[in-house]
Amino acid sequence: MPYVKVWLHFVWATKNREPYLTDDIREKVFKHIFHNARDKGIFVDHVGGYREHAHALVSLGVDQTLSGIAKQLKGESSHWINQQQLVPFNFKWQHEYFVVGVSESLLERTRAYIRRQEEHHSRRSFNVEFAEMLKRYGFQRYSDDDE
């Protein structure tokens, strides 16, 4: 039996980074993502975010892939949001997402960061922060046509 402990910090945005995750639905959406992921065998430690994005701290399972987890978290939650009619239009997440590994020593810091998203983004926009994260971690940005 393999023993695996790989922590990943996922970040993804609403379609066109529109502020669709309003105060009245945001917590419902994040609770649903958390519970549905657990039901599907994805160990989500924390879920949070703000008006136009979501964060999830996930422990990767032995038979799971990054893309599979992202597809499950994003795809199922957008389906649920639409099924529950939480917004008066067809809700979608943006295609791109961001994932970085998290060391054991940074777990509490990452959890706190996810919990404080509302406070954090009252001072700094998600778009500015996302661009800085891409630069900090050395990611290259490609258009959807390059995929």
Secondary structure, DSSP 8 states (H G I E B T S, - for coil): -----EEEEEEEEEGGG---S-TTTHHHHHHHHHHHHHHTT-EEEEEEEETTEEEEEEEE-TT--HHHHHHHHHHHHHHHHHHTT-SSS---EEEEEEEEEE-GGGHHHHHHHHHTHHHHHTTS-HHHHHHHHHHHTT-----GGG-
